[in-house]
Each structure stands twice: as structure tokens, then as C-alpha cells.
Amino acid sequence: MYENRSERGGRPNIDEVLMVKLLVLQQWHGLSDPELEKQVTDRISFRKFLVFPAVIPDFTTVWYFRERLAKTGKDRAIWEELQRQLDSMGLKVKCGVVQDATFITSDPGHAKADTPRGDEAKTRRSKDGTWAKKGSKS
């Protein structure tokens, strides 16, 4: 995978197994490269899956590794082998997404909440929005 075997040396290589595990987490959770780095730093479950690495690669390292895999064609072989092993154990992977559920406030407009919001409605309220309640506030 790595070709930095010159006399001058270079940055030490990061373990290939750790890098493939990062790509698995990224694929299963639908994360971008920067978000993967953030989640691995933040989530204990991700760190446990990676066997608590001393150094967490930054997002550019993950990107370069994925590009290197694609260039050599080894990415397909790795995913096919992973799928074969999961199938042999009768496991299925359901992808998840890390999601932020932040409440935002919006302009309620002049109409009451029970007033219809069709195209002919004379209100500034969003025609697509819905209401939620947090505590006593709508």
C-alpha cells in the first residue's frame, strides 16, 4: 500500500487494518471525511471498534488512503471480502446516520397555527414547515 521507502524516510505509515476499519465506519454511518475524524475523536463506540488507537488519523489521511485503494483496485477486493465474511456469519449491515436534532425558531407569521397553509394563504409562515413543542414553547 505504501511506497515511501526512500533513504530520506518520511512519515511513518498508519496501520492498514486501522485505516480499513475507518473506511468501514465511514461507509456504515454515511460520514464525510471531516465528520469521520470528529466522530472517532468523540465517540467511545467508534474508538472501541478501532481498538483504541494511540493516534487518530486526520481526514486528509483517510482521503489519501481511500484514493490509494481505488487507484490500486484493492478497494473492491476488500469490500467483497468483508461482505463474504458477513454473509458467512449470516449478518446484515443496516447503515445509520449520526443526526443533530436541534430546534430552531421561525417567524410564526400573523395567522394562527390552525389556519390552513395552502398556496392561497396570506401568511409569511413556511408552507412546508411543521410545528414541534419543546417544554411550553411551540
N, CA, C and O atoms as a MOPAC input file, in Angstrom:
PM7 MOZYME 1SCF
protein

 N      0.80800 1    -1.20500 1     0.00000 1
 C      0.00000 1     0.00000 1     0.00000 1
 C      0.84800 1     1.26400 1     0.00000 1
 O      0.47300 1     2.27000 1    -0.60200 1
 N      1.97900 1     1.21200 1     0.66800 1
 C      2.77200 1     2.42800 1     0.82100 1
 C      4.05500 1     2.32400 1     0.00800 1
 O      4.65100 1     1.25300 1    -0.10600 1
 N      4.46900 1     3.45200 1    -0.55300 1
 C      5.65900 1     3.46400 1    -1.41100 1
 C      6.69600 1     4.47700 1    -0.93400 1
 O      7.44700 1     5.00300 1    -1.75500 1
 N      6.76100 1     4.76500 1     0.35500 1
 C      7.70800 1     5.77000 1     0.84600 1
 C      8.93700 1     5.09900 1     1.46000 1
 O      9.30000 1     5.37500 1     2.60300 1
 N      9.56500 1     4.22300 1     0.69400 1
 C     10.73400 1     3.50500 1     1.18900 1
 C     12.02400 1     4.12600 1     0.64300 1
 O     12.87600 1     3.41200 1     0.11500 1
 N     12.16900 1     5.41900 1     0.76500 1
 C     13.37100 1     6.08600 1     0.27000 1
 C     14.41100 1     6.18600 1     1.38000 1
 O     14.13500 1     5.87500 1     2.53900 1
 N     15.61800 1     6.62800 1     1.00300 1
 C     16.68600 1     6.79300 1     2.00400 1
 C     16.33000 1     7.88700 1     2.99300 1
 O     16.74400 1     7.84100 1     4.15100 1
 N     15.55900 1     8.87800 1     2.53800 1
 C     15.20800 1    10.00300 1     3.39100 1
 C     14.12800 1     9.64400 1     4.40000 1
 O     13.89600 1    10.38400 1     5.35600 1
 N     13.46400 1     8.50600 1     4.18900 1
 C     12.40700 1     8.11300 1     5.12100 1
 C     11.11800 1     8.82400 1     4.78500 1
 O     10.72600 1     8.89800 1     3.62100 1
 N     10.46700 1     9.34000 1     5.78700 1
 C      9.19600 1    10.02200 1     5.59800 1
 C      8.31200 1     9.79500 1     6.79900 1
 O      8.74700 1     9.25200 1     7.81500 1
 N      7.07900 1    10.21000 1     6.67600 1
 C      6.12700 1     9.99000 1     7.76200 1
 C      5.92000 1     8.50100 1     7.98300 1
 O      5.87300 1     7.73100 1     7.02400 1
 N      5.79600 1     8.09300 1     9.23400 1
 C      5.51600 1     6.67000 1     9.46300 1
 C      4.14000 1     6.30700 1     8.90600 1
 O      3.20500 1     7.10700 1     8.94600 1
 N      4.03800 1     5.09900 1     8.39300 1
 C      2.77400 1     4.63300 1     7.83400 1
 C      1.79700 1     4.29000 1     8.95300 1
 O      2.19200 1     3.83400 1    10.02600 1
 N      0.52700 1     4.51600 1     8.68300 1
 C     -0.51900 1     4.15800 1     9.63600 1
 C     -0.99100 1     2.75500 1     9.28300 1
 O     -1.08900 1     2.39500 1     8.11000 1
 N     -1.27900 1     1.97900 1    10.30000 1
 C     -1.69200 1     0.59100 1    10.14100 1
 C     -2.85200 1     0.46500 1     9.14300 1
 O     -3.86000 1     1.16300 1     9.25500 1
 N     -2.68800 1    -0.44000 1     8.16500 1
 C     -3.70700 1    -0.61700 1     7.12700 1
 C     -5.02700 1    -1.11300 1     7.69800 1
 O     -6.09200 1    -0.72100 1     7.22100 1
 N     -4.97100 1    -1.97300 1     8.71800 1
 C     -6.20500 1    -2.50100 1     9.31700 1
 C     -7.00100 1    -1.35600 1     9.95500 1
 O     -8.22100 1    -1.29300 1     9.80800 1
 N     -6.31700 1    -0.46100 1    10.65900 1
 C     -6.97700 1     0.70100 1    11.25600 1
 C     -7.62600 1     1.55300 1    10.17300 1
 O     -8.76000 1     2.00300 1    10.33400 1
 N     -6.91700 1     1.77500 1     9.07700 1
 C     -7.45000 1     2.60500 1     8.00400 1
 C     -8.67800 1     1.95800 1     7.35100 1
 O     -9.64300 1     2.65400 1     7.03700 1
 N     -8.65400 1     0.65000 1     7.14600 1
 C     -9.80900 1    -0.03300 1     6.55900 1
 C    -10.98500 1     0.02900 1     7.52700 1
 O    -12.12400 1     0.21600 1     7.09900 1
 N    -10.72900 1    -0.12500 1     8.81800 1
 C    -11.80200 1    -0.01500 1     9.81200 1
 C    -12.41700 1     1.38600 1     9.79600 1
 O    -13.62800 1     1.53200 1     9.96300 1
 N    -11.59500 1     2.40800 1     9.59700 1
 C    -12.12000 1     3.76800 1     9.47900 1
 C    -13.04600 1     3.88800 1     8.27300 1
 O    -14.10700 1     4.50600 1     8.35700 1
 N    -12.64400 1     3.29800 1     7.15700 1
 C    -13.48000 1     3.33600 1     5.95600 1
 C    -14.79200 1     2.58300 1     6.16200 1
 O    -15.83000 1     2.98600 1     5.63600 1
 N    -14.74900 1     1.48700 1     6.92800 1
 C    -15.96600 1     0.73900 1     7.23900 1
 C    -16.91500 1     1.60400 1     8.06600 1
 O    -18.10500 1     1.68600 1     7.76300 1
 N    -16.39100 1     2.24800 1     9.11000 1
 C    -17.22200 1     3.14100 1     9.92400 1
 C    -17.81900 1     4.25400 1     9.07600 1
 O    -18.99800 1     4.58600 1     9.20300 1
 N    -16.99700 1     4.81800 1     8.21700 1
 C    -17.45600 1     5.91600 1     7.36300 1
 C    -18.58800 1     5.45900 1     6.45200 1
 O    -19.58700 1     6.16100 1     6.29700 1
 N    -18.43400 1     4.29100 1     5.85500 1
 C    -19.45400 1     3.77400 1     4.93400 1
 C    -20.73300 1     3.43100 1     5.68200 1
 O    -21.82000 1     3.79200 1     5.23200 1
 N    -20.62900 1     2.75000 1     6.80200 1
 C    -21.80800 1     2.28600 1     7.53600 1
 C    -22.59800 1     3.43700 1     8.15300 1
 O    -23.81000 1     3.32400 1     8.33700 1
 N    -21.92700 1     4.53900 1     8.47400 1
 C    -22.60900 1     5.66300 1     9.11500 1
 C    -22.82000 1     6.85100 1     8.17700 1
 O    -23.37500 1     7.87000 1     8.58700 1
 N    -22.38500 1     6.73200 1     6.93100 1
 C    -22.60800 1     7.79200 1     5.95000 1
 C    -21.93300 1     9.09700 1     6.32700 1
 O    -22.55200 1    10.15900 1     6.25400 1
 N    -20.66200 1     9.03000 1     6.73200 1
 C    -19.94300 1    10.21000 1     7.21500 1
 C    -18.99400 1    10.74800 1     6.15400 1
 O    -18.42500 1     9.98700 1     5.37100 1
 N    -18.82900 1    12.06300 1     6.13700 1
 C    -17.79400 1    12.67800 1     5.30200 1
 C    -16.44900 1    12.45800 1     5.99400 1
 O    -16.40200 1    12.01500 1     7.14100 1
 N    -15.36700 1    12.76700 1     5.29800 1
 C    -14.04200 1    12.59900 1     5.90300 1
 C    -13.86900 1    13.46400 1     7.15200 1
 O    -13.44300 1    12.94300 1     8.18300 1
 N    -14.18400 1    14.77300 1     7.10500 1
 C    -14.04000 1    15.57600 1     8.32000 1
 C    -14.96000 1    15.10300 1     9.44900 1
 O    -14.56800 1    15.12200 1    10.61500 1
 N    -16.17100 1    14.68200 1     9.11000 1
 C    -17.10600 1    14.21300 1    10.13800 1
 C    -16.63200 1    12.89500 1    10.74000 1
 O    -16.83800 1    12.65300 1    11.92900 1
 N    -16.00200 1    12.04100 1     9.94000 1
 C    -15.44800 1    10.79100 1    10.45300 1
 C    -14.39600 1    11.08300 1    11.51400 1
 O    -14.40400 1    10.48200 1    12.58900 1
 N    -13.48800 1    12.01100 1    11.20900 1
 C    -12.44000 1    12.38000 1    12.17900 1
 C    -13.07200 1    12.88900 1    13.47500 1
 O    -12.64600 1    12.51600 1    14.56900 1
 N    -14.08000 1    13.73100 1    13.34700 1
 C    -14.75300 1    14.29400 1    14.52100 1
 C    -15.43200 1    13.20000 1    15.34200 1
 O    -15.30700 1    13.17700 1    16.56600 1
 N    -16.14800 1    12.29800 1    14.67800 1
 C    -16.87500 1    11.24900 1    15.38900 1
 C    -15.93300 1    10.24600 1    16.05200 1
 O    -16.21000 1     9.77800 1    17.15700 1
 N    -14.83500 1     9.91300 1    15.39800 1
 C    -13.86800 1     8.98100 1    16.00400 1
 C    -13.24400 1     9.60700 1    17.24400 1
 O    -12.97400 1     8.91200 1    18.22400 1
 N    -13.01600 1    10.90200 1    17.20800 1
 C    -12.47300 1    11.60000 1    18.37100 1
 C    -13.49600 1    11.64300 1    19.50300 1
 O    -13.12700 1    11.57700 1    20.67500 1
 N    -14.77800 1    11.75300 1    19.15800 1
 C    -15.83300 1    11.98100 1    20.13800 1
 C    -16.49300 1    10.71600 1    20.67900 1
 O    -16.85000 1    10.67400 1    21.85600 1
 N    -16.66400 1     9.69600 1    19.86200 1
 C    -17.48700 1     8.54300 1    20.24500 1
 C    -16.65700 1     7.37400 1    20.74800 1
 O    -15.75400 1     6.89900 1    20.05900 1
 N    -16.96300 1     6.92300 1    21.93100 1
 C    -16.23100 1     5.80600 1    22.53400 1
 C    -16.50200 1     4.50600 1    21.77200 1
 O    -15.62700 1     3.64400 1    21.69000 1
 N    -17.71100 1     4.36000 1    21.21300 1
 C    -18.02500 1     3.14100 1    20.46400 1
 C    -17.15200 1     3.02900 1    19.21000 1
 O    -16.72700 1     1.93200 1    18.84900 1
 N    -16.88600 1     4.15100 1    18.55000 1
 C    -16.00900 1     4.13400 1    17.38200 1
 C    -14.58500 1     3.78600 1    17.80900 1
 O    -13.91100 1     2.99700 1    17.14600 1
 N    -14.13400 1     4.36800 1    18.90500 1
 C    -12.76500 1     4.09000 1    19.37800 1
 C    -12.60800 1     2.63000 1    19.76700 1
 O    -11.56900 1     2.02100 1    19.51400 1
 N    -13.64700 1     2.06900 1    20.38500 1
 C    -13.59600 1     0.65200 1    20.77000 1
 C    -13.50300 1    -0.22200 1    19.52300 1
 O    -12.72300 1    -1.17300 1    19.49500 1
 N    -14.29900 1     0.09200 1    18.47700 1
 C    -14.25200 1    -0.65600 1    17.22400 1
 C    -12.84700 1    -0.60400 1    16.61900 1
 O    -12.38800 1    -1.57300 1    16.01400 1
 N    -12.17700 1     0.52800 1    16.78700 1
 C    -10.82400 1     0.69900 1    16.24300 1
 C     -9.75100 1     0.17200 1    17.18700 1
 O     -8.56400 1     0.30700 1    16.89200 1
 N    -10.13100 1    -0.41900 1    18.30600 1
 C     -9.24800 1    -0.96000 1    19.34000 1
 C     -8.39200 1     0.15200 1    19.95300 1
 O     -7.18600 1    -0.00700 1    20.14500 1
 N     -9.03100 1     1.26200 1    20.25200 1
 C     -8.43000 1     2.39700 1    20.95100 1
 C     -7.04000 1     2.76700 1    20.41900 1
 O     -6.03800 1     2.56000 1    21.10300 1
 N     -6.98100 1     3.30900 1    19.20500 1
 C     -5.67600 1     3.68100 1    18.63500 1
 C     -5.04700 1     4.84500 1    19.38800 1
 O     -5.74300 1     5.73000 1    19.88600 1
 N     -3.72000 1     4.82800 1    19.46400 1
 C     -3.00000 1     5.91600 1    20.13400 1
 C     -3.09900 1     7.20100 1    19.31600 1
 O     -3.18000 1     8.29400 1    19.87600 1
 N     -3.09300 1     7.06800 1    18.00500 1
 C     -3.17200 1     8.22200 1    17.10200 1
 C     -4.36700 1     8.03300 1    16.17500 1
 O     -4.53800 1     6.97800 1    15.56400 1
 N     -5.18000 1     9.06400 1    16.08400 1
 C     -6.31900 1     9.03900 1    15.15500 1
 C     -5.90400 1     9.79600 1    13.90100 1
 O     -5.55200 1    10.97300 1    13.98200 1
 N     -5.94000 1     9.13900 1    12.74300 1
 C     -5.55500 1     9.82900 1    11.51200 1
 C     -6.50300 1    10.98300 1    11.20100 1
 O     -7.70200 1    10.90600 1    11.47000 1
 N     -5.95100 1    12.04900 1    10.63400 1
 C     -6.81200 1    13.16800 1    10.26100 1
 C     -7.55700 1    12.82600 1     8.96600 1
 O     -7.26600 1    11.82300 1     8.31400 1
 N     -8.52900 1    13.68300 1     8.60800 1
 C     -9.40400 1    13.34400 1     7.49100 1
 C     -8.67900 1    13.29400 1     6.15700 1
 O     -9.09900 1    12.55400 1     5.26800 1
 N     -7.59500 1    14.06200 1     5.98300 1
 C     -6.87400 1    14.00600 1     4.71200 1
 C     -6.14100 1    12.67200 1     4.56400 1
 O     -6.01400 1    12.15700 1     3.45400 1
 N     -5.66700 1    12.11900 1     5.66000 1
 C     -5.00900 1    10.81800 1     5.62000 1
 C     -6.00300 1     9.75000 1     5.18000 1
 O     -5.66500 1     8.86800 1     4.39000 1
 N     -7.22600 1     9.82900 1     5.69200 1
 C     -8.27500 1     8.88000 1     5.29500 1
 C     -8.56400 1     9.04300 1     3.80200 1
 O     -8.69000 1     8.05500 1     3.07800 1
 N     -8.66700 1    10.27900 1     3.35000 1
 C     -8.93900 1    10.53400 1     1.93000 1
 C     -7.83800 1     9.96400 1     1.04400 1
 O     -8.12500 1     9.28500 1     0.05800 1
 N     -6.56700 1    10.23800 1     1.39100 1
 C     -5.44500 1     9.72600 1     0.60000 1
 C     -5.43600 1     8.19800 1     0.58100 1
 O     -5.17000 1     7.59100 1    -0.45600 1
 N     -5.72200 1     7.58000 1     1.71500 1
 C     -5.74000 1     6.12500 1     1.78500 1
 C     -6.83500 1     5.55800 1     0.86300 1
 O     -6.59400 1     4.60500 1     0.12200 1
 N     -8.03700 1     6.15100 1     0.91700 1
 C     -9.13900 1     5.68800 1     0.07300 1
 C     -8.77900 1     5.85900 1    -1.40700 1
 O     -9.06100 1     4.98000 1    -2.22100 1
 N     -8.16300 1     6.98000 1    -1.74800 1
 C     -7.74100 1     7.20800 1    -3.13600 1
 C     -6.68900 1     6.18400 1    -3.56200 1
 O     -6.72700 1     5.68000 1    -4.68400 1
 N     -5.76500 1     5.88200 1    -2.67600 1
 C     -4.72900 1     4.89500 1    -2.97800 1
 C     -5.35900 1     3.51500 1    -3.19700 1
 O     -4.96800 1     2.78900 1    -4.11100 1
 N     -6.32600 1     3.16100 1    -2.36600 1
 C     -7.03300 1     1.88700 1    -2.54000 1
 C     -7.73800 1     1.83500 1    -3.89100 1
 O     -7.66500 1     0.82900 1    -4.59600 1
 N     -8.41400 1     2.91100 1    -4.24600 1
 C     -9.14100 1     2.95300 1    -5.51400 1
 C     -8.18300 1     2.87000 1    -6.70000 1
 O     -8.47200 1     2.20600 1    -7.69600 1
 N     -7.03600 1     3.55200 1    -6.58500 1
 C     -6.06500 1     3.56100 1    -7.68400 1
 C     -5.47100 1     2.17200 1    -7.91300 1
 O     -5.22300 1     1.78100 1    -9.05400 1
 N     -5.24600 1     1.43600 1    -6.83800 1
 C     -4.67000 1     0.09700 1    -6.96500 1
 C     -5.73200 1    -0.97100 1    -7.22600 1
 O     -5.39800 1    -2.10900 1    -7.55600 1
 N     -7.01200 1    -0.61000 1    -7.07900 1
 C     -8.08300 1    -1.57300 1    -7.29300 1
 C     -8.33700 1    -2.48500 1    -6.10800 1
 O     -9.14200 1    -3.41200 1    -6.19900 1
 N     -7.66400 1    -2.23500 1    -5.00400 1
 C     -7.81700 1    -3.10100 1    -3.83300 1
 C     -9.09000 1    -2.80500 1    -3.04800 1
 O     -9.49700 1    -3.60400 1    -2.20400 1
 N     -9.71600 1    -1.67300 1    -3.31700 1
 C    -10.93900 1    -1.33100 1    -2.57900 1
 C    -12.04200 1    -2.34900 1    -2.84800 1
 O    -12.74000 1    -2.75900 1    -1.92000 1
 N    -12.20900 1    -2.76000 1    -4.09100 1
 C    -13.25500 1    -3.74500 1    -4.41800 1
 C    -12.98200 1    -5.07800 1    -3.73400 1
 O    -13.89300 1    -5.71200 1    -3.20000 1
 N    -11.73100 1    -5.49300 1    -3.75400 1
 C    -11.38000 1    -6.77500 1    -3.12500 1
 C    -11.65100 1    -6.74800 1    -1.61900 1
 O    -12.12500 1    -7.73500 1    -1.05500 1
 N    -11.35500 1    -5.63500 1    -0.97800 1
 C    -11.57900 1    -5.51200 1     0.46900 1
 C    -13.06600 1    -5.56000 1     0.78300 1
 O    -13.48000 1    -6.28800 1     1.68600 1
 N    -13.89000 1    -4.78800 1     0.04500 1
 C    -15.33200 1    -4.77200 1     0.30600 1
 C    -15.96800 1    -6.11600 1    -0.00500 1
 O    -16.86700 1    -6.55100 1     0.71500 1
 N    -15.51800 1    -6.78700 1    -1.06700 1
 C    -16.06100 1    -8.10700 1    -1.39600 1
 C    -15.72600 1    -9.11900 1    -0.31000 1
 O    -16.56800 1    -9.94100 1     0.05200 1
 N    -14.51400 1    -9.06500 1     0.20900 1
 C    -14.11600 1    -9.99200 1     1.27700 1
 C    -14.89100 1    -9.70200 1     2.55700 1
 O    -15.32300 1   -10.63200 1     3.23800 1
 N    -15.07200 1    -8.44100 1     2.89100 1
 C    -15.85800 1    -8.08300 1     4.07000 1
 C    -17.29000 1    -8.58500 1     3.92200 1
 O    -17.85400 1    -9.14100 1     4.86500 1
 N    -17.87800 1    -8.39200 1     2.74900 1
 C    -19.24500 1    -8.85800 1     2.51600 1
 C    -19.31800 1   -10.37400 1     2.58500 1
 O    -20.27800 1   -10.92000 1     3.12900 1
 N    -18.31800 1   -11.06500 1     2.04200 1
 C    -18.29200 1   -12.52900 1     2.09400 1
 C    -18.26700 1   -13.01600 1     3.53600 1
 O    -18.98600 1   -13.95000 1     3.89200 1
 N    -17.43100 1   -12.37900 1     4.37500 1
 C    -17.33800 1   -12.78700 1     5.77300 1
 C    -18.63700 1   -12.50900 1     6.52600 1
 O    -19.06700 1   -13.32600 1     7.34000 1
 N    -19.26500 1   -11.36500 1     6.26000 1
 C    -20.54800 1   -11.06000 1     6.90800 1
 C    -21.62700 1   -12.04900 1     6.47800 1
 O    -22.41700 1   -12.50700 1     7.30300 1
 N    -21.65900 1   -12.37900 1     5.18100 1
 C    -22.64000 1   -13.34300 1     4.68100 1
 C    -22.43400 1   -14.72300 1     5.29400 1
 O    -23.40100 1   -15.41200 1     5.61800 1
 N    -21.16800 1   -15.13000 1     5.45300 1
 C    -20.89300 1   -16.46300 1     6.01200 1
 C    -21.34800 1   -16.57600 1     7.46500 1
 O    -21.62100 1   -17.67700 1     7.94400 1
 N    -21.43300 1   -15.44900 1     8.16900 1
 C    -21.90100 1   -15.44200 1     9.55500 1
 C    -23.39600 1   -15.12800 1     9.64700 1
 O    -23.96000 1   -15.09100 1    10.74100 1
 N    -24.03200 1   -14.90400 1     8.49600 1
 C    -25.45300 1   -14.60300 1     8.48100 1
 C    -25.78700 1   -13.21800 1     9.00100 1
 O    -26.88300 1   -12.99400 1     9.51500 1
 N    -24.85400 1   -12.28800 1     8.87200 1
 C    -25.06100 1   -10.92200 1     9.36500 1
 C    -25.46300 1    -9.99000 1     8.23000 1
 O    -25.02200 1   -10.15000 1     7.09200 1
 N    -26.29000 1    -9.03500 1     8.55100 1
 C    -26.67700 1    -7.98900 1     7.60700 1
 C    -26.34500 1    -6.65000 1     8.24500 1
 O    -26.53700 1    -6.46100 1     9.44700 1
 N    -25.85600 1    -5.73700 1     7.45200 1
 C    -25.49000 1    -4.41000 1     7.93200 1
 C    -26.59200 1    -3.43300 1     7.57100 1
 O    -26.99700 1    -3.33400 1     6.41200 1
 N    -27.07200 1    -2.71500 1     8.57100 1
 C    -28.02300 1    -1.63200 1     8.33900 1
 C    -27.26600 1    -0.34100 1     8.57700 1
 O    -26.72600 1    -0.12000 1     9.66100 1
 N    -27.22800 1     0.50200 1     7.57500 1
 C    -26.48700 1     1.75800 1     7.68000 1
 C    -27.22900 1     2.72100 1     8.59400 1
 O    -28.45900 1     2.74800 1     8.62100 1
 N    -26.47400 1     3.50100 1     9.33200 1
 C    -27.04400 1     4.51000 1    10.21200 1
 C    -26.49900 1     5.87700 1     9.87400 1
 O    -25.55000 1     6.00600 1     9.10200 1
 N    -27.09400 1     6.88100 1    10.44700 1
 C    -26.66000 1     8.24600 1    10.23100 1
 C    -26.62800 1     8.95200 1    11.57700 1
 O    -27.56700 1     8.84300 1    12.36500 1
 N    -25.55800 1     9.66900 1    11.83500 1
 C    -25.48400 1    10.49900 1    13.02300 1
 C    -26.23400 1    11.78000 1    12.68500 1
 O    -25.91900 1    12.44300 1    11.69700 1
 N    -27.22300 1    12.13200 1    13.49900 1
 C    -28.07700 1    13.26300 1    13.15700 1
 C    -28.20900 1    14.20200 1    14.34500 1
 O    -28.31700 1    13.76500 1    15.49000 1
 N    -28.19900 1    15.48400 1    14.05800 1
 C    -28.38000 1    16.51500 1    15.06800 1
 C    -29.83600 1    16.95100 1    15.01900 1
 O    -30.34300 1    17.31400 1    13.95800 1
 N    -30.51000 1    16.91900 1    16.16500 1
 C    -31.91800 1    17.32200 1    16.22000 1
 C    -32.02900 1    18.61400 1    17.00800 1
 O    -32.50000 1    18.61600 1    18.14500 1
 N    -31.59800 1    19.70300 1    16.41000 1
 C    -31.61800 1    20.99900 1    17.05900 1
 C    -32.90900 1    21.72100 1    16.71300 1
 O    -33.30200 1    21.76500 1    15.54700 1
 N    -33.57100 1    22.28700 1    17.71200 1
 C    -34.76700 1    23.08400 1    17.46200 1
 C    -34.34300 1    24.47200 1    17.01600 1
 O    -33.43700 1    25.07400 1    17.59300 1
 N    -35.00400 1    24.97000 1    15.98900 1
 C    -34.77600 1    26.34500 1    15.55800 1
 C    -36.10100 1    27.07400 1    15.61600 1
 O    -37.16200 1    26.47500 1    15.43900 1
 N    -36.03400 1    28.34900 1    15.86200 1
 C    -37.26600 1    29.12800 1    15.90700 1
 C    -37.47100 1    29.79800 1    14.56400 1
 O    -36.51500 1    30.14100 1    13.86800 1
 N    -38.71300 1    29.97500 1    14.21900 1
 C    -39.02500 1    30.63500 1    12.95200 1
 C    -40.11200 1    31.66300 1    13.19600 1
 O    -40.77200 1    31.66800 1    14.23500 1
 N    -40.27800 1    32.52300 1    12.22200 1
 C    -41.30900 1    33.54800 1    12.30100 1
 C    -42.67300 1    32.88800 1    12.15100 1
 O    -42.94400 1    32.29300 1    11.10800 1
 N    -43.54000 1    32.97300 1    13.15500 1
 C    -44.83700 1    32.31800 1    13.04000 1
 C    -45.77900 1    33.03300 1    12.09000 1
 O    -46.83000 1    32.48200 1    11.75900 1
 N    -45.45900 1    34.20700 1    11.64600 1
 C    -46.35200 1    34.95400 1    10.76400 1
 C    -47.49900 1    35.54900 1    11.55900 1
 O    -47.42600 1    35.64600 1    12.78400 1
 N    -48.54500 1    35.94300 1    10.87800 1
 C    -49.67800 1    36.57300 1    11.54400 1
 C    -50.85500 1    35.64000 1    11.74700 1
 O    -51.73000 1    35.93900 1    12.55900 1
 N    -50.91100 1    34.52200 1    11.04100 1
 C    -52.06100 1    33.62800 1    11.15400 1
 C    -51.88600 1    32.70100 1    12.34800 1
 O    -50.76600 1    32.46100 1    12.79900 1
 N    -53.00400 1    32.17800 1    12.86000 1
 C    -52.95900 1    31.23000 1    13.96000 1
 C    -52.48500 1    29.88000 1    13.43700 1
 O    -52.50800 1    29.62700 1    12.23200 1
 N    -52.05900 1    29.02000 1    14.34900 1
 C    -51.49800 1    27.72800 1    13.96500 1
 C    -52.50100 1    26.84000 1    13.23800 1
 O    -52.09600 1    26.02900 1    12.40600 1
 N    -53.79200 1    26.96600 1    13.52400 1
 C    -54.78200 1    26.10500 1    12.88200 1
 C    -55.27600 1    26.64100 1    11.53100 1
 O    -56.13400 1    26.01600 1    10.90900 1
 N    -54.75700 1    27.77700 1    11.06700 1
 C    -55.12000 1    28.33700 1     9.77100 1
 C    -54.42900 1    27.53200 1     8.68000 1
 O    -53.23300 1    27.25900 1     8.78500 1
 N    -55.15500 1    27.14500 1     7.63400 1
 C    -54.52700 1    26.34800 1     6.56500 1
 C    -53.39600 1    27.12000 1     5.88800 1
 O    -53.40000 1    28.35000 1     5.84300 1
 N    -52.42300 1    26.36000 1     5.36200 1
 C    -51.25600 1    26.97200 1     4.74700 1
 C    -51.15900 1    26.66000 1     3.26800 1
 O    -50.06200 1    26.37500 1     2.78900 1
 N    -52.22300 1    26.70000 1     2.54200 1
 C    -52.18000 1    26.41500 1     1.10500 1
 C    -51.50600 1    27.54300 1     0.34500 1
 O    -51.00800 1    28.50200 1     0.93400 1
 N    -51.50000 1    27.40800 1    -0.97500 1
 C    -50.87900 1    28.42300 1    -1.82700 1
 C    -51.59500 1    29.76900 1    -1.73400 1
 O    -50.98000 1    30.81800 1    -1.92600 1
 N    -52.89800 1    29.73800 1    -1.44000 1
 C    -53.66200 1    30.97700 1    -1.36400 1
 C    -53.59300 1    31.61800 1     0.02000 1
 O    -54.12800 1    32.71200 1     0.19800 1
 N    -52.95700 1    30.98400 1     1.00500 1
 C    -52.89300 1    31.53200 1     2.36200 1
 C    -52.12100 1    32.84200 1     2.35900 1
 O    -51.10400 1    32.97600 1     1.67900 1
 N    -52.61100 1    33.79500 1     3.11900 1
 C    -51.95500 1    35.09800 1     3.20800 1
 C    -51.19100 1    35.17000 1     4.52200 1
 O    -51.63500 1    35.79900 1     5.48300 1
 N    -50.04200 1    34.51800 1     4.54600 1
 C    -49.21100 1    34.46500 1     5.74600 1
 C    -47.75300 1    34.37000 1     5.33300 1
 O    -47.44200 1    33.95200 1     4.21800 1
 N    -46.86000 1    34.75600 1     6.23100 1
 C    -45.42700 1    34.64700 1     5.96800 1
 C    -44.88600 1    33.30000 1     6.43400 1
 O    -43.71500 1    32.98800 1     6.21200 1
 N    -45.74200 1    32.49300 1     7.08600 1
 C    -45.27100 1    31.20900 1     7.58700 1
 C    -44.83600 1    30.30600 1     6.44200 1
 O    -45.32800 1    30.41900 1     5.31900 1
 N    -43.92200 1    29.42500 1     6.74400 1
 C    -43.47000 1    28.45300 1     5.75800 1
 C    -44.61800 1    27.51800 1     5.39600 1
 O    -45.32300 1    27.01900 1     6.27400 1
 N    -44.79700 1    27.29000 1     4.13100 1
 C    -45.85300 1    26.38300 1     3.68600 1
 C    -45.44100 1    24.92300 1     3.86600 1
 O    -46.29100 1    24.03300 1     3.84000 1
 N    -44.13800 1    24.66900 1     4.04800 1
 C    -43.63700 1    23.30300 1     4.18500 1
 C    -43.36800 1    22.91600 1     5.63400 1
 O    -43.28500 1    21.72900 1     5.94900 1
 N    -43.23400 1    23.89100 1     6.51100 1
 C    -42.82600 1    23.61700 1     7.88700 1
 C    -43.90900 1    22.96200 1     8.71700 1
 O    -45.09000 1    23.01900 1     8.37200 1
 N    -43.50600 1    22.34400 1     9.80700 1
 C    -44.43900 1    21.77000 1    10.76900 1
 C    -44.08300 1    22.31100 1    12.13600 1
 O    -43.06700 1    22.98600 1    12.29700 1
 N    -44.91500 1    22.01700 1    13.12300 1
 C    -44.70600 1    22.51600 1    14.47500 1
 C    -44.19800 1    21.41900 1    15.37600 1
 O    -44.53700 1    20.24800 1    15.20500 1
 N    -43.39700 1    21.80000 1    16.32200 1
 C    -42.95200 1    20.88200 1    17.37000 1
 C    -43.04800 1    21.63900 1    18.68800 1
 O    -43.08200 1    22.86900 1    18.70500 1
 N    -43.09100 1    20.91900 1    19.76200 1
 C    -43.19000 1    21.55200 1    21.07200 1
 C    -42.00900 1    21.12300 1    21.92500 1
 O    -41.68900 1    19.93600 1    21.98600 1
 N    -41.36100 1    22.06900 1    22.58200 1
 C    -40.27300 1    21.78900 1    23.49500 1
 C    -40.61200 1    22.52900 1    24.77600 1
 O    -40.55700 1    23.75700 1    24.82800 1
 N    -40.96200 1    21.77800 1    25.80500 1
 C    -41.42100 1    22.39800 1    27.03500 1
 C    -42.76100 1    23.05500 1    26.78000 1
 O    -43.69500 1    22.40100 1    26.31500 1
 N    -42.86700 1    24.33500 1    27.07700 1
 C    -44.13600 1    25.04900 1    26.83500 1
 C    -44.09000 1    25.89500 1    25.57400 1
 O    -45.06300 1    26.57300 1    25.24500 1
 N    -42.95000 1    25.85800 1    24.85600 1
 C    -42.82100 1    26.67400 1    23.66000 1
 C    -43.10300 1    25.84800 1    22.40300 1
 O    -42.70500 1    24.68900 1    22.28900 1
 N    -43.80100 1    26.48400 1    21.47300 1
 C    -44.06200 1    25.83000 1    20.18100 1
 C    -42.97000 1    26.22900 1    19.21500 1
 O    -42.97900 1    25.80000 1    18.06200 1

